[in-house]
Amino acid sequence: MSLFKARDWWSTTLGEKEEFDQGCLCVADVDNSGQDKIIVGSYMGYLRIFHPHPVKPGDDMQAEDLLLEVQLQEPILQVEVGKFVSGTEGLHLAVLHCRKLCVYAVSGTQGNVEHGNQYQIKLMYEHNLQRTACNMTYGPFGGVKGRDLICIQSMDGMLMLFEQESYAFGRFLPGFLLPGPLTYSSRTDSFITVSSCRQVESYKYQVLVFATDAEARQETVQKKLSSGKRLAVDWVLNIGEQALDICIVSFNQAVSSVFVLGERNLFCLKDNGQLRFMKKLDYSPSCFLPYCSVKEGTINTLVGNHSNVLNIYQDVTLKWAAQLSHVPVSVKVANIQNLKGVIVTLSENGHLQCSYLGTDPSFFQAPRIESKEVNYEEFNAEMKELQKIIREAMKTQDILPQSEKRRDLIVTAEVSPDLDAESKAIDSEVKAEVVPSVTVKVTVQSRVTAQKPNLSVCVQAPLAVTCDQFVFNDLEPDSSETVVLSVFLKGNFPPSELEGNCVVSCSAPTELNPEGIPKVAQCKFKLPLRLICFPAQPSKSANHKITIDTNKPPISFLTIFPDFADPSEDDQANVLGFQFLTGSKITLLASKTSRSIPLQEYFELIDRHFELRLNAEKFRELLSERAVQFRAIERRLLTRFKDKTPAPLQHLDTLLEGTFREVIALADAAEENQANMFQAFTKLKSATHLVIMLISLWQKLNADQIAIMEAAFLPLAEDTQELGWEETVDSAISSLLRTCLSKSSKEQALTLGGQLSMPKDTSRLKKNISLFCDRLAKGGRLSLSTESATQQVAAVPGGCSTIPESDLEERVIVPGSTATFTNHKHAAKQKSKPDSHNLWNHMENQTPLKVCEVCSLNSGSVLLGLSEDASEEAEKP
């Protein structure tokens, strides 16, 4: 916002609900009286001519200020003043309609009464256009003296040239798509426009004259027999953005230049298309006008923007900024009433203003208020009450308050207890004989009128639904709609979660807002475990084992897994087997033995996911190199083919084909790596859910602390190269280690800075995870409050001591061994075992982990064993 406002000299509002644009304003001596007039045309067909002469600056329009107002039959696209009539060098008014060009003579008759002079327009000639017009320009085309010719650009890219009362010829612009701004340079005798390719193009008038006639291109026979030449461009400059306007500047003390106003930049070009300078704009411009500068060799430019500000530049230097009362779509400079340099602006809704630049700022002055004594005790009591309310609000976990009123929009999902008798799976990649599906019934209830409710059902890949989008008709109050869909396993790997989400949105009209206010409701549903696995014989041997140690006796698996256990077999009360559709096998065993947390296998899965991310980065770099090489070979071949003198290709075609094959191979490899990375991320999320559950049982964390761990370890729903899981989790855990799990208050003062970027390796992340577990074992507690963290440090003498590197490696990171974490009342145990394969290459699902969560609350020791060979027949223990 500018400190100074444009000083209003004269203003008025034109008509009611009329629209105006860039070409609707013109300032010229249209009646040849020696004084500038303001000519305005509107899309409603009104033509108005003003000659302001206020009694004092800021006065509104008087009746005598409007010289002429007439309504024409068609919308006015553009108005211009020039020497358009043959036999005279007087100025005439050209009005461009959609399908017509009209030239008028404006004359005034001196009045004999107090009402002043009378003005009228007379039609000199008109041209009916065969094509819909867009804009026009005029000038002494071909160097003619004493008259101006008119060039009209049509919506389909044809330049129609008129030599005053007669039509000359028409030419099509090459490669045309959409019309752009058009102007004429008398110094170079050329037309300059900006094409839809976002490049400034210049066409010589003489080239247009001798080029193939536009009408000849309509007929194939005439096109073949035509002797005209192909229309060639004089020069081209790529500006990389669409242009709003073009203006030619040719002053005595300044170099002839071409000014182009883009969407974000202001360009100044030489006559030959070379860039003189460019000014990057930090706002969205709406119009501009270059004008003569008092400093020799420079040009001033008025630039209006959509923030109601008029900026004045001297070349690229901002000299002044003035606040306007509207967004200008056109700006001109006029000499009115012997006042030089009046700025005339027009808005799209018809606000016409004549203003000048003033130096007296307009400040807002607040009204005086009655002074009274301040009651500090009352303010202090109010401050304490507010602080109490703030503290209570900070303790609340819910971001949005729960409304006690009944909900207007409700969505519920009901999952069938049985699998579908006939599977509804579509295009599944699972190699199993039968891919089961389960039916989900979703009901949308509305207590108010709901306009066009939209229901979305989503599940995490590789799960899929038969239909995920539903659009209903308007719902009446206290009505409902029900849809039925099926969920199945589409990808050839298990999901990380067996959950789905339903979201319904609609608009509910009210008395104050008939169009309706948006309303959204959602619900979650859980899918059965049998959707992705089926019962199998338990395996006695396993490659990886996970043990949950509790202080209560284990309960029967018949109670926990009624769909998988057979009540007739007593052995299944303590042991149970699961076979995934993708081939992996899991065994649950109730035991009194004890094991440990699989932190080392978790680190192996992290390394696998990070390795795939590195491969993706390498593929991207190789693809970029091969693409550059491919384009370079294409350019060399194109140069050879365009050469009039044929030259040998020197095996460039062979090199092009080889490079093309490399690009295709790299793209296929990158796509395959992307699919593997998605599967690895799904496995990583499954493993993370297991680690969070085991740590929460080990340290007896409450719901709030588990939520903090989930936010730190599972921050991303999707993994990308720009923001990956490793750097995000590392930053979150580092923040916890410096706040609630800090060793001292001095460590809390450290702050994390900089942007997240892909790390070189995972050593820092694994070290932080190990340190995180160690500090929890030494009494640290998770909390988002700084006060609780300070109290925690004070409660534990010396805080959490630093873990020696040797001890850290011995307990958690040594290959071939697994660290033991029990309740902090027990000592840690170690047990060596041979090197194992990656745990999560075989256990790829999180659903059994939720089963373990149920077991851990009621059972003694539950042992999870994973068999490497899912097809082997294991004996019952």
GIFENSUL-V288277 format. One record per helix or strand. SS is the DSSP state (~ for helix, > for strand). FROM is the first residue (numbers start at 1). TO is the last residue. If there is no record, write none. Layout:
# GIFENSUL-V288277
ss->{SS	SS}
from->{FROM	FROM}
to->{TO	TO}
This chain:
# GIFENSUL-V288277
ss->{>	~	>	>	>	>	~	>	>	>	>	>	>	~	>	>	>	>	>	>	~	>	~	~	>	>	>	>	>	>	>	>	>	>	>	>	>	~	>	>	>	>	>	>	>	>	>	~	>	>	~	~	>	>	~	~	~	~	~	~	~	~	>	>	~	~	>}
from->{4	22	25	37	46	59	63	66	78	92	100	118	133	141	149	158	166	182	190	199	205	211	215	220	229	235	243	257	265	275	285	299	309	317	328	339	351	376	409	437	450	463	469	475	479	499	517	529	533	544	557	570	575	585	599	652	703	725	745	763	786	805	817	830	839	847	861}
to->{13	24	28	41	50	60	65	71	82	96	109	128	139	143	154	163	172	185	194	204	210	211	218	225	229	238	249	262	269	280	292	305	314	323	336	347	357	395	419	446	459	465	471	475	489	508	526	531	536	549	560	573	580	591	642	699	713	738	748	777	795	813	819	832	841	856	867}
